[in-house]
Amino acid sequence: MATSSAHLSFLAGRMSPFSSERTGLLPQRCEFLPPTTRFRCSAGPSGFFTRLGRLIKEKAKSDVEKVFSGFSKTRENLAVIDELLLFWNLAETDRVLDELEEALLVSDFGPKITVRIVEKLREDILSGKLKSGSEIKDALKASVLEMLAKKNSKTELQMGFRKPAVIMIVGVNGGGKTTSLGKLAHRFKNEGTKVLMAAGDTFRAAASDQLEIWAERTGCEIVVAEGEKAKAATVLSKAVKRGKEEGYDVVLCDTSGRLHTNYSLMEELIACKKAVGKVVSGAPNEILLVLDGNTGLNMLPQAREFNEVVGITGLILTKLDGSARGGCVVSVVEELGIPVKFIGVGEAVEDLQPFDPEAFVNAIFS
């Protein structure tokens, strides 16, 4: 069966002594599944990316407290739900659900999702399935978690099975794009990954300097533009070539911030995507869109445009610690079906956290 029809997960690894130095192909474990499922192929258990994926997941679970504290403002908005349900009785169902609906809207769950959640609760209350305030709270959390799990199944980075894995970071100006790249590099380096940065933001004068500071801070090498008129696609292509030749595990590619309505700049992203794909087949492995959590539901038009142009594979939602609009996480997943890979819940370098739907739900509904 062709590789393209195989399910290739994030769990891809470093070359074993038996793999080809020329191709960078990794030892794989393959199995035939029942007829209703697809043939699955994943990297062998000794693979570097396998260990990396496991370590990142374990680190995310140990950092649940960071996620909890990062959503304090959203949790304060939703605290009224506990008050409403504390002395809930059947006669006050309509009033309670109306106020619950308002709390969800204020936290940017969005009208469509809010109505769906509330009407399902109403149906279950009136049918006798939910008989207490605690049962209603549990059903609310389960409903939100189900939405996230249904359309947010691929929260791990999908890194393929060739080295280097290439990750492009895109987004509008001011969303935290370069900072997110730096924090992602820090996380990779801490897990023993050999990381190369590519300063593909050739429009903003200070962008390259900012990324060089992150490279020094994280101990990563960096490729920068040569000359003032260098094209972003050229910089990224050069970086990926170096990554391939010098055995880097991951190449993190910064790009110029751009408004989603600026079509000429959006077209440049297509050129960047094609350029890295010519160097490493299948690259970029991930195209991550950075969205500012403070914009709430206003992030949806941005995400739609970027997705239509380059095909976004995952989202990084930043600045959620300063926002009371954490419900936008649910909205963007439900509306677009694009998985959230990381969330920014603080200023510290460790505060870019892998997204865990269950930890998120527990953080906003204490």
N, C-alpha and C positions, 0 to 999 in steps of 0.2 A: 504494500500500500504506500502511496506517495506521502512524503513528509507533511505536505500541506493539509492532508486530511487527518493528521494525527493531532491529538490534544497535547500542546506543548505548554507545560505549566512554568511558573516562575522557578520551579525547583530544578534549575540547570546548574552545572558545576564546572569546576576547574578541570583541566585535562589530566587524565591519569597517565601513568607511564605507558599505557597501551594505546593511547589515542594519537591521532595524527597531528603533528606539529604544523603541518601545512594547512590543514582545513580547520583546525580548532574544534573539530567535532568531539563530543563528549561521550563517554560510555553511557549507554542507555539501558533501562529496564523496560521491556515491552510486554504487554499482555493483551490477549483477546478477551474482550468483555462479551456479555450476552448480546444477542442480536439487536436488542433495543438501544444499546449504547454504542459509542464509537470506540475504535481502536485507540488505546491510550499509550503514550510513550513519555516517559519522564527520565531525567538524568539519574545515573546510578547514585546510591546512597553515600558514596564517598566524595561526591562532587562538591566543589567549593560553593556554588550557588545554593545547593541543597542545605548546606550548613548555614549559609548566610540567611536564607529564608527562615530557617528554624530559630536562629538567634534573634532576628528582628521580631518575630512573633513573640518569643519569650520575653524580650525586652519590653514590648508593648504591654504585655500582661502585667509586668512588674511596675509599669509607669501609669497604672490606672489612676493613681492619686493626682497625677498631673492633669489628666483628662477631666477628672472630677472638679478640680479647682479651676480649670480653664473655662468651664461652662457655668460659673457661679452666677453671672448676670442673667443668663437664660433661665437657670434654675429658680432664681428669685422671681422672675416673671411668671413661672409656672407653679410657684408655691401656693398660689391661690386655689389650685385644684385640690390640694390636701385639705384646705379649710372648707371647701365646698363639700367634700365627700365625708368629712369627719362625722357630721350629724345628718347624713343623707337619709331621706325617706322617700318612698315611692310617690307620695303626693307632690313632692317638689321636683320631680324629675325634669320637667320642662325648664324650670328656672335654673336648675343646676347645670343642665346641658347647654343652655344659652350662655351662661357665664364661662363654662369650660371652653366653649367654642371661641369666645372672645379672647381668652387667655392663649389659645393656640394661634389665633390670627395675629395677636400682638407679637408673638415670638416667631412670626414669619413662616408658619407651616403652609401658608397659602390657602385660598378659598376652597379649591377643589379637594385637597387632601383633608382639610379640616372638616368639611361637610361629610366626606366619606367616613371619617373616624367617628364623628358625633352620631351620625345616623345609624351606624353599626352598633354603637353602644346603646342607643335608644331602642333599637330592635331587640337586643339581647336583654335589656332591662324589662321591657314590656312582655317579653315571652317567658320571663321568670328565670332566665339563665344566670343573670347577675342579681344578687340579692343583698349585697352590702357595698359600702363605700370602698372597702379594700378590694373586693372582687372587681369593681369598676376600674379602680386604679390599675390593677394587674392586667385587665383586658385592654386598657388604653396603652400600656407599655408593650403588650404583646402585639397589638395592631401596628404600632410604629416600627417595632423590630421586624415584623413580617414584611412590611414595605421595603425596609432597607435590605433585608436578606434576599428578597425576591429579585431585585434589580441591581444589587451591589455585591454579587457573589465573588467577583474577581478583585478582591481588595489587595492581594499580594501583587508585587511587581512581576510582570510577565517578561522574563529576561531571555527567553529563547535558549538555544544550546550552542551558539557560536560566540567566541570572544573576539573583540570586546562587545559587551552589551551596550547599546547606545540609547541614552535617554535625552529627549529634547524637552526643554522647559519653555512654555509659551504663556503669554498673557498680556494684559493691558499695563500701561505705566502705573506705578504706584501700588500694585497689588502684592508686592513682596516676592517677586519672581527670582531675582538674583539672590536674595537672602535665603529663600527656600532651597535654592540649588546648593548654597553653601552649607546649610544645615543638613541637607541630604548627603552631601559629601562627608560631613563629619560623622554621620551615622554609619555610612559604608566603611569609612576608614577605621572606625572603632571595632568593626567586625572583621578586620584584616583584609579588606578589599584594596586592590591597587587601582586608584582612581585618577583619571585625567580630566581636567576641566577645559572647556572650549569657550572662549569669550566671543560669542557670536553676536553680542549686542554692539553693532558697529555704528549706531546712530547716536546714542547717548555718550557724551564725552567721558563722563565719570564712570561709566559702567565697567569698562575694562579694569580701571583702577580698583573699583569695589570688589570685583571678582578676584583680582590678584591678592587683595588683602585676605579674602576667604581662603584662597589657595595656600597662602603662608600660614594662616591660622590653623588649617586642617592638615597641613603637611602634604598637599597634593601638587602635582605638576600642572601647568597650565599652558595652553596655546592661545596666543593673542594675534590680533590683526597686524599685518606688516604694511604700514602706510595708512594715510587718512582715508583713502577711498576704497579700501578693501571691502569686498562683498562678504556678507555673512555666510553664504553658502561655501565660499572658498575657505573661510576660517574653519568651518565645521568639517569640511572634507579633509583638510590638512590634519585636523585633530584626530579624526577617526583613523586615517592612514597611520599616524604615529601610534595610536592605540593598538592597532592591529600588528604593526611591525615590532613594537616593544613589549608586547604581552600584557597590556593593561586589561583588567577585568571589566571595568566600566568607564565609559566616556560620558560625562555630563555636559550637555550642550546648552548654553545660555543663548537666548535670542532677544532681539530688540522688542521692547514693549510697544504695543500698537493698539490703537482703537479698533474695535471689531468692525467699525464702519469705514475704515480706511482700506479700500480694496487693493490698492497698489502694494501696500505693505503686507497685507494678508497674502497676496500672491507670492511675495518673497519667501514666506514660510513653505510654500510648495517647492520652491527651488532648493531650500535647505533640506527638506525631506528627501528630495530626489538625489541630492548630492551625497548624503551619507549612505543612501541605499546603493549607490554605485560602488562604494568602497567595501561595504559589508552587506551581503545578501540578507534581506529581511529587516535591515535597519531603517529607521529607528525602531527599537523594540517597544518603547513607550513614548508617547507624546503627552506630557502632563500639563494641563492647563491650571494656572494659579489664579484663584479667585479670592477677592477680598471679602471676608465674612461680614464686614460692616455694611456692605451694599445690599445684603439680604436678597430678596427676590429679584432685585435689579440685575443680579448676576446671570439670570437665565438667558436674556438676549445675547450677552457676550458668549456664553457657553455654546449656544446654538450656532452662532456665526463661525466661531473657531472650529467647531465640530464639522460643519459643512465644508469648510475649506481644507483642513488637514486631517480630519479624523482623529478626534481626541480619544485616547485610551484610558485616561484617568484624570482625577481632579485632586488638586491640593487646595484646601480651603484654609486661608490664613486669617489671623487677627480675630479669631473667634472668642478669645479671652476678653476682648474689649467690647464685645457685642452681646446684646440681649436677644439677638435674632437667630439663635442656633437652630431653629426649626427649618431654616433655609437648607440645611444639610439634607433633610428628608425631602424637601421640595425639589432640589436639583437632581437627586437620585431618581425620584419618582417621575419627574417630568421628562428627563433626558435619557435615563437608563445608562448613564455613564458612572462607573464606580468611583467612589472617593477612596483615594489611596493613602493620603496623609492629611492631617489637620494641624494647624498652628494654634497652640493654646498658651503662648507666652513668648517673652522676648529672648529667653535663654536659648543657647545653641541646642540643648536637648529637647526643646519644647515643640519640635516638629515630630508629631507622633503618628505611627501607623494607625489607620482608622479601624477601630473595632466596634461594629454596630452595637453589640451588647453593652460595652463600656459606655458608649455614647448615650444610649437610652437610660442607663442607670445614672448617668451624670446629670441629665436634664430633668429627670423625674426622680428626685431623691427618695 
